[in-house]
């Protein structure tokens, strides 16, 4: 009995308990950013889930937190990972409306200290559109051995980055037409929202025959995936047929913003295969009502006018009738704001209103002394563009605070209004007290907390 007593006493001593091998879940990246996803399509991203512990890791489930976007879905996850083994947590984003989507995915495990590990999900639903201006190039009559060159613009409108997979002549027209693209052209070619590029088309017919064709662009525009510019040269009209006039409204562009106090420039281009364009009777319209602006067609088929438009979403239309009453028309939709009312602005971290920005650690935005946004969680964040209402002349006060060592950061901020007006704000800050960080500055040593940006800006747009 006395020989067994020490052994029993050791077995009961809590300080002598054996260590149990514990699992440890690491998810990389901790924030899954799908980026831009075109409406009607989806993106799937796999986050690496790795067991950095010594025990077997069980993933009992994965579920989206309440309030997460319904456009986010969980596809699959590994149910069990041995020590130092890794797998993929696959999530899907399928936006059905334009704009930002957020969510948090909770991964439930057998870890004793943190049984639930959150993963942040973010994505941006976009609907890019391609705008070709003008949509028809008429080269007239060109003899063999001669050539005529004309240009057109391709603009990225609506939302998101326009991606052009290719530009091709789908038929025999390549025998008479050649295209010159920008110097940096490479397929696929990307164009940011609001930006454009120019293409030159040269018509050099090998004979006197009629050459009708198109240069076709295949893009990620969900409504017009194969937009084209029409090409006509050496055309011969059929006297037995009357075609309606071809009408194109070239300005303003779809989605442009204007104030009700400003004159809006309207321009258009018309073509008629059967008669002189000066015979056409044309008119400008806003939401179906005729405007009093002059709509006389010049000899080259161009029209121009300056008008005041009503407040709200306005459909601007150009209608033309030929001598036989056939009608051609084209329209676009713009937004007109009442100058005395607050306007909607977007604060972003780049040249477009969809660019996110980073802050380390906190940032606060005051408008005329009133807080309109505050990120005050004492951690580094990547923040989505911020929308708010204000007026030109109002004062924005941006304050950024470095709460913790060792990085201090605030990206350059840009204020946006409408489809093309922007105002650069702060120059951006990035320095660190840690030698292994990209913004290391040997002179920076806090203090923490400390103010790193404290600036006021007067809104100068529109």
Buried (B, 14 or more C-beta within 10 A) or exposed (E): EEEEEEEEEEEEEEEEEEEEEBBBBBBEEEEBBBBBBBBEEBBEBBBEBBBBBBBBBBBEEBEBEEEBBEBBBBEBBBEBBEBEBBBBBBBBBBBEEBEBBEBBBBBBBBBEEEEEBEBBBBBBBBBBBBBBBBBBBBBEEBEEEEBBEBEBBBBBBBBBBBBBBEBBBEEEBEBBBBBEBEEEEEEEBBBBBBBBBEBEBBBBBEEEEEBBBBBBBBBBBBEEEBBBBBBBBBEEEEEEEBBBBBBBBBBBBBBBBBBBEEEBEBBBBBBBBBBEBEEBBBBBBBEEEEBEBEBEBEEEBEBBBEBBBEBEEBEBBBBBBBEEEBEBBBBBBBBBBEBEEEBBBBBBBBBBBBBBBBBBBBBBBBBEEEEBBEBEEEEBBBBBBBBBEBBBEBEBBBBBBBBBBBBBBBBBBBBBBBBBBBBEBBEBBBBBBEEEBEBBBEEBEEEBEEEBBEEEBEBEEB
